[in-house]
Amino acid sequence: MRSNNLSGPFPRQILNITSLRELDLGGASLTGPIPSTIGNLSNLRVLDISSNKLNGTIPSTIENLSNLQWLVLYDNQLNGPIPSAIGNLSNLENLYLSSNKLNGELPFSICKLI
């Protein structure tokens, strides 16, 4: 769905598709926060919501995405600390968080991913 015509808040209907394995909404014009219910998509292997206008914090429920291999959140307006819960994603191979307004120290738990 890269560079599609989506705009506005994160489409909550997608959060009901629990069998979803890849979600690529990069390059849309999504605004507002990442819903905490993103953690319901436990079969996701790829989550790419880069290059949008998403704001707020990265929800700690991201740790429920235990199959996640790619987490791509760069080029948004996300703020606050990087949740230590990301370090619990044992299958994570690629993590992209640049070009946001994240602050604080890098959580030690992320070192477990190396």
NORSULLIN-V327254 format. One line per field, one symbol per residue. phi: phi as a letter, one per 40 degrees, with the letter a starting at -180 (. if undefined). A space follows every 10 residues. Layout:
# NORSULLIN-V327254
phi = ???
This chain:
# NORSULLIN-V327254
phi = .dfcccagcd cccccccccc bbbbbcgcbc bgcccccdcc ccccbbbbbc fbbcbgcccc cdccccccbb bbbcfbbcbg ccccdccccc ccbbbbbcfb bcagcccddc cccc
